[in-house]
Amino acid sequence: MIGPHGESEIFSGRQIYQVDQKLEDLMSEVLQIPLSTITDDLSMKSLDVWDSLKHMEVIVSLEEKFDIQLTFDEIVKMQSVREIRSVLRAKGAAG
C-alpha cells in the first residue's frame, strides 16, 4: 500500500521511528547542529551551513547509513528533512 506522500506503508510504526531517529542523528552530526533543531521544515534554504558541499556529505552519509543508492533526481529533490524522509520511505530504508 502507498501512503499519502508516495511512501510504502509496509513498515511498522517502530521501523519508521527508527529510520526517523537515524536520520535526525545523521543530520545533526553532518550539519553540526543540535538534534532539537531537526524538523521536517529544516531545509537548505533555511540553514546557511547546509550548502552544496554539505548536501553531498549528507547524501553520502545517507547512502552508507541506510545501505541505499540514490538517483540524481532523488538527490536533487532532497533539499529538506521532509523530502529526505519521503525518499527514504519510498526506498524502503530500514531502521
N, C-alpha and C positions, 0 to 999 in steps of 0.2 A: 504494500500500500504506500502511496506517496502523500506526504504531508502538504500543508498549505504553501510551503516555501520550496517545494520540489524535492524535499529530502525524504529518504526512506524512513518509514515508521516501523521497521522491524526490530529496532533497538528498544531495550527496556529503559525506564527512567534512570536506573542506576548507570547503565552504559553511557547514556547521554551526559549525565552528571560527571562521569569520569573523563569523558572527552572534553567537556567544558572546563574542568579543573586543569587538565593538562594544557589546554590552550591558554588559559589565563596565566598559568605559571610560566609558560614559554614566552608569552607576550611581555610579561613583567620583566623576565630575565633579559630578553633580547633588547627591549627598548629601555631597560634600566629605569622603570617607573614603578611606583607602589602598586601592589596587587589590587588594592582598593580602588584604583583609578581605571581598571579594566572593565569597561561596559560595552554593550553592543554598539553604542553610538561612537565609541572611540574610532577615529579614522586617521588616515594620512593627512587629510585636510585640517584636522583639529589638533594635531600634535606635531610640532616642529621637528622633533627628534626622529620621527618616522618618515625619513626621506627615502629616495630610491635605493640607496645603498643598504639602509636598514631593512627596507622591504625585501630585498633579495636575501638578507640574513634571516628574516622571518620565514621566507619560503623554504630555504634550505633546512632550517630547523624543523619546520612542519613536516617536510618530506622524511626527515630522519626519525623524528619522534613518533609519527603515525605510520611509518613504513608505506608511504604512498608516493605516486608520481603525479605531479600537477602539470596540466597543459598550459600553454601560453595564455589561452583565453581565461582559464581559471586564475592564473597569476595576476593578470590584468584586472580581473573582476574583484579580487580580494583586497579591497582598499579600506575595509572597516572590519571590526571584530564580528559584526553581524554577518557580513559576506563570507568571512573565513569560516564561521560556524556552519553556514549554509553549504559551502563547498565540502567541508569535512563530512557532514552528514550525508550528502549526496554520494560521496565516495565510499561511504561505509566505514569511516575511520573508527577504530576500536579504542576503548579506554584502557 
